[in-house]
Amino acid sequence: MSGKGDTLDDRLKELMQELGNAINESLSDSDRIAGAIGEIKRAGYDVFLVLEATIGFNKREDGEDTEAESSVSFESDGTINLTSQDQKFLRALKISIEDDQK
């Protein structure tokens, strides 16, 4: 017997798979990453890139505000507001962010 929980679990699995695909695609399409790997290969080394992402999520109760739960907010003009911790994390990963929002 299949219940509502099974459907939600299946949908969550689909969403998590989509997130994984999006992360993989963005890394694959990165000219900066490809350039760095190319430099390492030209220096005579084989490259093995393994990244681990920890993605946490909690089921919100009905009626909870989704904006209050998020540390990242998306504005209607397409900008993303990151917290100082978000920025530190990206810098630690050597991911530069354009800071033209100031």
N, C-alpha and C positions, 0 to 999 in steps of 0.2 A: 504494500500500500504506500503510495507516494503522497506526501503532504506538502503543505506550503513551504516548510523549512527546506525540503529537498530542492524545490524550485529556486528558492533564494540562494541556497548553497551553490547550485549550478550556475546561477547568474553571477554570483561573486567569483566563482572560478573563471568564468568567461572574462569578467572585468579584470581580474588579476593577470590573466594570460594576455589580454590586450595591453595592459600596463607594461608587462615584460617585453612584449613585441615592440612597443613604442620606445622603451629604453634601449633595446638592442638596435633598433633602426636608427635612433639618434646617434648612437655611438658609431655605427657603421657609416653613417653619412658625414661624420665629422672630418673635415679637411685637416684640422689641427692634429687629431689623433692619428689619422693616416700619415701625415707628414712626420710625426714623431716616430711612428713604427718604421716608416721608410728609412729614416736616418739611422735607426738602430740596425736595421737589416744591412744598410750600406756599410756600416761599421763591422759587418761580419758576424752578426749574432742572429739567432732565430728568436722570434718573439712569441711568447705565450701570454695572452692577456686574459686574466680571469678576474672578474669583478663580482663582488657579492653585495647585494642590496638587501637591507632589512626594511621591510615595509610592514608597518603596524596599522591596525584599524580596529575600531570598536563600533559595535552596533549602537546607533543612537536610539534613544527612546522616542516615541512619537511626540511631536511638539517641540523637540529641542531645536535650538537655533543652530543651523549649520555654519553660519558665519562666525559665531563665537567659538566654535570648536577648531577653526582653521587658523594656523599661524601664517598662512600665505593667503593674501586676498587678491582677487583679480578685478581690475577696474574695467568699466565699460569701454574705455578708450584703448584697451589692449595691454595696458601696463600691469606689471605684477609687483606688488608690495611685499618685500621680504623682510623678515625680522633680522636683527643683528646675528642671531644664531644661524639662520639660514645662510647669511652671507659668509660667516666664518666657515661653515661646513663646505660651501662651494669653493672658497679659497683653499681650504685644506685639500680638496680634490683637484686643485689647480684649474678650476673652472672660472674663467673671468666673466664678470657681469658688467654690462654697460651701466654706468651710473649717471645717465643724463636726465634722471628724474628729479635731481636736486634743484 
